[in-house]
Amino acid sequence: MMKPATTDSNPMALRSLSAAEHILILAATGLICGAILQAEPLQSANDRSRWATVWSLVERGTFQIDEVDGYTRWSTIDKVRYRSGESEPWHFYSSKPPLLSVIVAGFYAAERWTLGYGLFNDTAFVTRLLLLIVNGLPFWLMLRSLCRCLLLLGASLSGRMFVVGVAGFGSMLNPYLSTLNNHTPAAAAAMLAITAAVEILTIAQRATISSDDSGRQGRLFTALAFFASLTCCFELPAALLGILSFALALILNRRLTLTRYLPAAAIPLAAFFITNWMATGGVQPFYATYGSETYVYVHNGIPSYWSNPRDLDANQETPIVYLWHCVLGHHGLLSLTPVLFLSVCGWFITLRLRTTGIQKWIILAGAGLTIITLGFYLTRTQNYNYGGNSVSLRWMLWLSPFWWLALVPSVERLKTRVPQIIAALLLLASIISVSWSLLRPWKSSWLYEHMQAAGWIQYRTATRPFNPPRTSVFDTWPDAGGLSMSWRSSDHERLIVTSAERTGSEEISDVANNPQDFLMSIELDVGGQKTVLQELPRTFDESMPKPHDQQHNQAFVSAKLSAIFAVEVLVRQNSAGMFFGALPSPANSWSGYIAAGTTWVPSLSDPTKAWKVERGAARVFVDDPQFGKCWHRCDVLYCDQIPFGVLQWKTSVTSDATGEVLSSKTWRAEQH
């Protein structure tokens, strides 16, 4: 078992790291800095939520993110709608506790004042520069603190090198260093707090305490309090660490607890509550109100994402299945970083030791905190989403320093070649797993993707097929005659469609089933040149080329008419019915456009209103005489709340050989 490295009253004897440790720390830090400099900015809704607050604080002097959230690349679902009073307007705020964003905003303000680069226009440069400060520097300090802690605990050089190798290259904490998040600074703060606690205990074990030790002990109490409190502010479940550190301080020295610990601990806590009060008007963080009207609302006609969460956010697994995936499954602590099996072994080795000491209490404290934190999240059944679409169980990562220290009892017992090879392979597997996700923390892990491809897991919300099937772009027709709508194309063309009076004796509203009963007026305005068509749809154009497979003839013709020729065919061939309504099809023909889910489109005429649309798509493969084999595709936004039932459609032609988009055109309704 590890033993304190020395009992010498001179603490300087513990401060020197070996050259190998310095090189390893610099290599790991260099790798992370390189990843930060390559990282894409605004990677996910999670970090966009914080960056939006940073921008708003510096550029607008407010926590409200309405303005920047209005831009697609900045928009986030991690937001809440809040107003301070019934007479006040609604505003959007980040759902994240604001302390970290305020800290980053301070660095951004300094950069803005000195270098002049703006977060909105120079997003990549500014975000990477700030991440080097708030992630890269703490990572370097964390690794140095880890080595310091291992020296205090008496770990051998080989043991220290192995543990630092895990922390520097084989931890799932590393991918998050390339993005703005609360987990990496929390882990760094926790490591600094642990090291301070270990050094306090080391000094307390000495038979005599010198005046130098006494002065240093006061500084260590301050460091323990500040960093333990800061960890709690970044990760609220880490309040347990704060309680443990306070209990330790109180037991060891009540005077220093009152004079050093409590004032230092109050600084991060005061900052947390003050910034939260500035943002929310109270001390309760926004995400503590999950499920309330701050999360579930309808704004300008559009329901919030959390009104009807999808995919992984709508997970309904049992606690047993959830626990499995948290430990050994697609988000597993052990499956994604198998080197942590040695940490679990370290827990059991430590538990079986009859002797007590600093090492034992630190390692068992980490085991207890891990079990309690995991148990806490298992009770939150309404949030069984593994931390959202991310590479690992991110809300457990602040405990990483405890897991690294738990490695040492196992590593120090690897005296023969076979166990050493096994440990090296576990480390190598962890490094490969981490490297795969180093630049993509907000995407699924390699294990998740493989399990999904194999059909073992499926979290995607199923898209319901159209019922009844939609067989053309204009799939429905208004009951009354004389109704008119216009669409404007991306080429500035204008299409006007008017429903004429019914010619038959029955009231029919579905042109796809009864096209012979309807007349339509179609006007196309291209650069001031107007073409008016009036067509009675009766038959398909039998001169069109047909596929060899007769069974799919109807599907080919219907899809081709709707997806390929669109308005161009409508005008040039004077075949309005072919585009605006498919004729009745045989029982074995295609089922129409493929449903792609629903979405909301803001109204152009009324800013407080939005249209709920159903997305549909169809495409066919065509051998073009000029471009060769091409995909012709049509994407439609169906909206049954408006006449003619179509808000927008887009036609495109893509080369099968190169993937190049040869042409595209979008038509959007003008009156909505």
ZAMARGU-4260 file (C-alpha; in steps of 0.2 Angstrom, whole numbers, plus 5000, padded with zeros to 4 digits):
<rodrens>
0) 5000/5000/5000 | 5006/5018/4997 | 5014/5027/5011 | 5018/5045/5014 | 5034/5049/5004
5) 5042/5058/5019 | 5039/5064/5037 | 5052/5078/5035 | 5046/5094/5041 | 5052/5103/5026
10) 5038/5101/5013 | 5050/5107/4999 | 5056/5089/4998 | 5040/5084/4990 | 5039/5098/4977
15) 5050/5091/4964 | 5043/5081/4950 | 5054/5070/4939 | 5059/5075/4921 | 5049/5061/4915
20) 5033/5067/4923 | 5036/5085/4917 | 5038/5078/4899 | 5022/5067/4901 | 5012/5082/4908
25) 5018/5094/4894 | 5014/5080/4880 | 4996/5078/4887 | 4994/5097/4888 | 5001/5099/4871
30) 4989/5086/4864 | 4974/5095/4872 | 4979/5112/4866 | 4981/5105/4849 | 4963/5098/4850
35) 4956/5115/4856 | 4964/5124/4842 | 4956/5112/4830 | 4939/5111/4838 | 4924/5117/4829
40) 4915/5132/4838 | 4897/5131/4845 | 4897/5112/4844 | 4881/5108/4853 | 4866/5116/4861
45) 4875/5114/4878 | 4890/5125/4874 | 4880/5137/4863 | 4869/5140/4878 | 4884/5146/4888
50) 4893/5155/4873 | 4876/5165/4870 | 4877/5171/4888 | 4895/5176/4886 | 4891/5186/4871
55) 4876/5194/4878 | 4885/5199/4894 | 4899/5208/4885 | 4890/5215/4870 | 4873/5219/4877
60) 4876/5219/4896 | 4862/5207/4900 | 4859/5188/4903 | 4845/5188/4890 | 4850/5178/4875
65) 4835/5182/4864 | 4845/5192/4851 | 4859/5180/4847 | 4848/5164/4849 | 4838/5171/4834
70) 4853/5166/4823 | 4852/5147/4818 | 4871/5143/4822 | 4869/5151/4839 | 4851/5144/4843
75) 4850/5132/4858 | 4837/5121/4866 | 4846/5123/4883 | 4836/5139/4887 | 4822/5144/4897
80) 4808/5157/4895 | 4807/5169/4910 | 4800/5186/4915 | 4801/5195/4932 | 4783/5200/4932
85) 4767/5198/4923 | 4768/5215/4915 | 4786/5212/4909 | 4790/5204/4892 | 4796/5186/4890
90) 4815/5183/4887 | 4826/5168/4884 | 4840/5164/4896 | 4852/5150/4897 | 4846/5135/4907
95) 4864/5134/4914 | 4870/5141/4931 | 4878/5158/4926 | 4894/5158/4936 | 4905/5149/4923
100) 4898/5160/4909 | 4902/5176/4919 | 4920/5170/4922 | 4922/5167/4903 | 4914/5183/4899
105) 4927/5192/4910 | 4941/5184/4899 | 4931/5188/4883 | 4929/5207/4889 | 4948/5208/4891
110) 4951/5200/4874 | 4938/5212/4866 | 4946/5227/4874 | 4964/5222/4870 | 4964/5212/4853
115) 4947/5218/4847 | 4940/5202/4840 | 4922/5199/4842 | 4914/5182/4847 | 4900/5183/4834
120) 4911/5187/4819 | 4927/5179/4824 | 4919/5164/4833 | 4932/5151/4830 | 4947/5162/4835
125) 4939/5169/4850 | 4931/5153/4857 | 4948/5143/4854 | 4958/5157/4863 | 4946/5157/4878
130) 4946/5138/4879 | 4965/5138/4880 | 4963/5149/4896 | 4948/5141/4904 | 4951/5123/4899
135) 4969/5121/4894 | 4978/5130/4908 | 4967/5121/4922 | 4971/5104/4913 | 4990/5108/4915
140) 4987/5113/4933 | 4976/5098/4937 | 4990/5086/4930 | 5003/5094/4941 | 4992/5094/4956
145) 4989/5075/4953 | 5008/5072/4953 | 5010/5082/4968 | 4996/5072/4977 | 5003/5055/4971
150) 5020/5061/4979 | 5012/5065/4995 | 5004/5048/4995 | 5020/5039/4992 | 5017/5032/4975
155) 5032/5025/4965 | 5038/5034/4949 | 5031/5020/4938 | 5014/5021/4947 | 5014/5040/4945
160) 5018/5039/4927 | 5004/5026/4924 | 4991/5037/4933 | 4996/5053/4924 | 4996/5043/4908
165) 4978/5039/4911 | 4973/5056/4916 | 4982/5064/4902 | 4977/5053/4888 | 4965/5040/4893
170) 4951/5049/4902 | 4934/5053/4895 | 4936/5070/4903 | 4948/5075/4889 | 4935/5076/4874
175) 4926/5090/4884 | 4942/5100/4885 | 4938/5106/4867 | 4922/5114/4872 | 4914/5126/4884
180) 4907/5115/4899 | 4906/5114/4918 | 4914/5097/4919 | 4932/5100/4916 | 4934/5115/4927
185) 4925/5105/4941 | 4937/5091/4939 | 4952/5102/4940 | 4945/5111/4955 | 4941/5094/4963
190) 4959/5088/4960 | 4966/5104/4968 | 4955/5102/4983 | 4960/5084/4985 | 4978/5088/4985
195) 4976/5102/4998 | 4967/5089/5009 | 4980/5076/5007 | 4994/5089/5012 | 4984/5095/5027
200) 4982/5077/5033 | 5001/5074/5029 | 5006/5088/5040 | 4993/5083/5054 | 5001/5066/5055
205) 5018/5073/5060 | 5024/5072/5078 | 5028/5090/5078 | 5022/5105/5067 | 5035/5118/5064
210) 5031/5137/5062 | 5033/5134/5043 | 5020/5120/5043 | 5008/5131/5053 | 5009/5145/5041
215) 5007/5133/5026 | 4993/5124/5035 | 4983/5140/5035 | 4986/5142/5016 | 4981/5124/5013
220) 4964/5127/5023 | 4961/5141/5011 | 4965/5131/4996 | 4954/5116/5002 | 4939/5127/5005
225) 4940/5138/4989 | 4942/5123/4977 | 4930/5112/4986 | 4917/5126/4986 | 4921/5130/4967
230) 4918/5112/4963 | 4901/5112/4971 | 4897/5128/4961 | 4902/5120/4945 | 4893/5103/4949
235) 4879/5104/4961 | 4880/5085/4966 | 4898/5089/4972 | 4890/5097/4987 | 4895/5081/4995
240) 4913/5085/4992 | 4910/5102/5001 | 4902/5093/5016 | 4917/5081/5017 | 4930/5094/5016
245) 4921/5105/5029 | 4920/5090/5041 | 4939/5087/5038 | 4943/5105/5042 | 4932/5105/5057
250) 4940/5089/5065 | 4958/5094/5062 | 4958/5113/5067 | 4942/5123/5072 | 4952/5139/5073
255) 4958/5138/5055 | 4941/5132/5050 | 4933/5148/5056 | 4947/5160/5051 | 4953/5152/5034
260) 4941/5139/5028 | 4924/5147/5030 | 4929/5164/5022 | 4938/5155/5007 | 4923/5144/5004
265) 4911/5159/5005 | 4919/5167/4990 | 4914/5154/4976 | 4897/5152/4985 | 4893/5170/4985
270) 4898/5172/4967 | 4887/5158/4963 | 4872/5165/4971 | 4875/5183/4966 | 4877/5179/4948
275) 4861/5167/4949 | 4851/5181/4957 | 4857/5193/4943 | 4851/5181/4930 | 4835/5174/4938
280) 4830/5186/4951 | 4832/5172/4964 | 4844/5159/4971 | 4837/5144/4963 | 4845/5139/4946
285) 4834/5139/4931 | 4837/5120/4928 | 4830/5117/4946 | 4813/5122/4938 | 4814/5108/4925
290) 4796/5103/4920 | 4789/5120/4924 | 4783/5134/4913 | 4801/5140/4911 | 4805/5125/4901
295) 4787/5120/4894 | 4780/5134/4885 | 4773/5140/4868 | 4783/5155/4861 | 4777/5164/4846
300) 4766/5149/4841 | 4781/5137/4843 | 4781/5124/4858 | 4798/5123/4867 | 4809/5107/4863
305) 4806/5102/4881 | 4787/5102/4879 | 4789/5086/4868 | 4807/5080/4870 | 4813/5068/4857
310) 4826/5053/4854 | 4837/5051/4869 | 4829/5065/4879 | 4813/5054/4878 | 4821/5039/4885
315) 4810/5028/4896 | 4821/5014/4901 | 4820/5005/4918 | 4833/5009/4931 | 4841/4992/4929
320) 4844/4995/4910 | 4849/5013/4913 | 4862/5008/4927 | 4869/4995/4915 | 4872/5008/4901
325) 4880/5020/4914 | 4892/5007/4919 | 4895/4994/4905 | 4884/5000/4891 | 4885/5014/4878
330) 4889/5027/4890 | 4898/5016/4902 | 4911/5022/4914 | 4920/5005/4912 | 4916/5001/4894
335) 4922/5017/4887 | 4938/5018/4898 | 4942/5000/4903 | 4957/5006/4913 | 4945/5011/4927
340) 4943/4992/4930 | 4959/4994/4939 | 4951/5008/4950 | 4937/4997/4955 | 4950/4984/4960
345) 4959/4998/4969 | 4943/5001/4979 | 4942/4983/4984 | 4960/4981/4989 | 4959/4997/4999
350) 4943/4991/5008 | 4952/4975/5013 | 4966/4983/5021 | 4966/4982/5040 | 4977/4998/5042
355) 4970/5015/5041 | 4979/5030/5033 | 4977/5045/5022 | 4977/5034/5006 | 4963/5023/5012
360) 4951/5037/5017 | 4954/5047/5001 | 4951/5032/4990 | 4936/5026/5000 | 4929/5043/5000
365) 4930/5043/4981 | 4921/5026/4980 | 4907/5032/4991 | 4905/5049/4982 | 4904/5039/4965
370) 4891/5027/4972 | 4880/5041/4979 | 4881/5052/4964 | 4877/5038/4952 | 4863/5033/4964
375) 4856/5051/4964 | 4855/5051/4945 | 4847/5034/4945 | 4832/5042/4955 | 4830/5056/4942
380) 4819/5045/4931 | 4812/5060/4921 | 4830/5064/4915 | 4836/5047/4909 | 4845/5054/4895
385) 4863/5050/4900 | 4867/5068/4899 | 4860/5071/4882 | 4869/5067/4865 | 4886/5066/4872
390) 4901/5054/4872 | 4900/5049/4890 | 4892/5050/4907 | 4897/5068/4908 | 4889/5073/4925
395) 4900/5060/4934 | 4917/5066/4927 | 4920/5078/4941 | 4925/5062/4951 | 4939/5058/4939
400) 4953/5063/4951 | 4946/5051/4964 | 4946/5037/4950 | 4964/5041/4946 | 4970/5040/4964
405) 4961/5023/4966 | 4972/5016/4952 | 4988/5016/4962 | 4984/5001/4974 | 4981/4990/4959
410) 4996/4997/4949 | 5008/4996/4963 | 5004/4977/4964 | 5008/4973/4946 | 5025/4965/4949
415) 5024/4951/4935 | 5024/4953/4917 | 5006/4946/4913 | 4997/4958/4924 | 5008/4973/4918
420) 5003/4968/4900 | 4985/4968/4905 | 4986/4985/4913 | 4995/4992/4898 | 4982/4985/4886
425) 4968/4992/4897 | 4976/5009/4896 | 4979/5007/4877 | 4961/5003/4874 | 4956/5018/4884
430) 4967/5030/4875 | 4960/5024/4858 | 4942/5026/4865 | 4946/5043/4871 | 4955/5048/4855
435) 4940/5043/4844 | 4930/5056/4853 | 4943/5069/4856 | 4936/5082/4844 | 4917/5077/4846
440) 4912/5077/4864 | 4894/5081/4859 | 4891/5066/4848 | 4889/5048/4852 | 4903/5037/4857
445) 4910/5023/4846 | 4902/5010/4856 | 4885/5019/4855 | 4886/5019/4836 | 4891/5001/4835
450) 4877/4996/4846 | 4865/5006/4836 | 4871/4999/4820 | 4869/4982/4826 | 4851/4985/4832
455) 4854/4983/4850 | 4849/5000/4855 | 4836/5012/4847 | 4833/5029/4855 | 4827/5039/4839
460) 4809/5044/4840 | 4800/5035/4826 | 4792/5045/4812 | 4774/5041/4809 | 4770/5038/4790
465) 4758/5050/4782 | 4740/5044/4785 | 4732/5045/4772 | 4748/5044/4761 | 4753/5059/4752
470) 4756/5056/4733 | 4760/5073/4726 | 4766/5090/4731 | 4749/5097/4730 | 4740/5083/4739
475) 4724/5092/4745 | 4713/5104/4737 | 4701/5117/4745 | 4683/5113/4745 | 4678/5130/4739
480) 4682/5138/4722 | 4690/5155/4720 | 4704/5152/4733 | 4721/5158/4728 | 4739/5156/4734
485) 4756/5162/4728 | 4773/5155/4730 | 4789/5164/4727 | 4805/5154/4721 | 4823/5156/4725
490) 4825/5162/4707 | 4812/5176/4710 | 4799/5167/4700 | 4781/5169/4706 | 4768/5155/4705
495) 4749/5158/4708 | 4737/5144/4709 | 4718/5147/4710 | 4705/5134/4713 | 4691/5135/4700
500) 4673/5130/4703 | 4669/5111/4703 | 4662/5104/4687 | 4653/5089/4695 | 4638/5088/4706
505) 4647/5081/4722 | 4658/5090/4734 | 4675/5083/4733 | 4691/5090/4742 | 4704/5077/4736
510) 4711/5081/4719 | 4723/5065/4720 | 4708/5054/4721 | 4696/5064/4709 | 4707/5074/4698
515) 4694/5074/4684 | 4682/5084/4694 | 4693/5100/4696 | 4699/5114/4686 | 4713/5125/4691
520) 4720/5141/4686 | 4739/5142/4686 | 4749/5158/4683 | 4768/5158/4682 | 4777/5175/4682
525) 4796/5174/4676 | 4804/5191/4675 | 4788/5200/4671 | 4783/5187/4658 | 4767/5179/4663
530) 4761/5162/4658 | 4743/5157/4662 | 4738/5139/4661 | 4721/5131/4664 | 4721/5112/4664
535) 4709/5098/4667 | 4720/5084/4673 | 4715/5067/4665 | 4730/5056/4661 | 4748/5053/4663
540) 4760/5058/4650 | 4762/5040/4642 | 4777/5046/4632 | 4788/5047/4647 | 4801/5034/4648
545) 4796/5020/4660 | 4807/5008/4671 | 4809/4990/4665 | 4800/4984/4681 | 4782/4985/4676
550) 4776/4983/4694 | 4785/4999/4699 | 4779/5009/4684 | 4766/5019/4693 | 4778/5023/4708
555) 4791/5029/4695 | 4780/5040/4686 | 4771/5048/4701 | 4788/5052/4710 | 4796/5058/4694
560) 4782/5070/4690 | 4781/5077/4708 | 4800/5077/4712 | 4809/5081/4696 | 4799/5091/4684
565) 4789/5102/4696 | 4785/5119/4689 | 4796/5117/4674 | 4786/5102/4668 | 4770/5111/4673
570) 4774/5125/4661 | 4783/5117/4647 | 4772/5102/4645 | 4756/5110/4650 | 4753/5096/4662
575) 4747/5104/4678 | 4738/5089/4684 | 4754/5079/4684 | 4762/5090/4696 | 4748/5096/4707
580) 4739/5080/4709 | 4743/5062/4706 | 4730/5051/4698 | 4723/5036/4707 | 4736/5022/4707
585) 4735/5003/4707 | 4735/4994/4723 | 4753/4989/4721 | 4760/5006/4717 | 4771/5017/4728
590) 4764/5024/4744 | 4769/5042/4740 | 4780/5054/4749 | 4791/5048/4764 | 4787/5056/4780
595) 4801/5065/4788 | 4793/5071/4804 | 4785/5087/4810 | 4793/5105/4813 | 4787/5123/4816
600) 4790/5137/4803 | 4787/5155/4810 | 4774/5165/4801 | 4780/5179/4789 | 4765/5189/4792
605) 4762/5187/4810 | 4777/5186/4822 | 4767/5179/4836 | 4761/5164/4825 | 4770/5148/4818
610) 4764/5134/4806 | 4765/5116/4811 | 4771/5107/4795 | 4774/5089/4790 | 4790/5086/4781
615) 4790/5074/4766 | 4803/5069/4753 | 4803/5059/4737 | 4818/5055/4725 | 4821/5045/4709
620) 4836/5039/4700 | 4837/5046/4682 | 4850/5043/4668 | 4852/5061/4662 | 4858/5063/4644
625) 4870/5078/4649 | 4875/5074/4667 | 4874/5055/4668 | 4865/5046/4682 | 4857/5059/4694
630) 4846/5059/4709 | 4831/5070/4707 | 4823/5075/4724 | 4808/5085/4730 | 4807/5090/4749
635) 4790/5097/4754 | 4783/5106/4769 | 4765/5101/4770 | 4753/5112/4780 | 4735/5107/4781
640) 4731/5124/4790 | 4732/5134/4773 | 4724/5132/4756 | 4731/5119/4745 | 4741/5112/4760
645) 4759/5117/4754 | 4770/5129/4763 | 4786/5126/4754 | 4794/5113/4742 | 4812/5111/4735
650) 4817/5102/4720 | 4836/5097/4717 | 4846/5087/4706 | 4862/5079/4712 | 4876/5069/4702
655) 4877/5051/4708 | 4895/5051/4704 | 4902/5066/4712 | 4888/5071/4725 | 4888/5088/4717
660) 4871/5098/4718 | 4868/5102/4699 | 4853/5113/4702 | 4840/5117/4716 | 4825/5128/4717
665) 4814/5132/4733 | 4797/5138/4732 | 4789/5146/4747 | 4772/5153/4751 | 4770/5171/4751
670) 4754/5173/4762 | 4758/5165/4778
</rodrens>
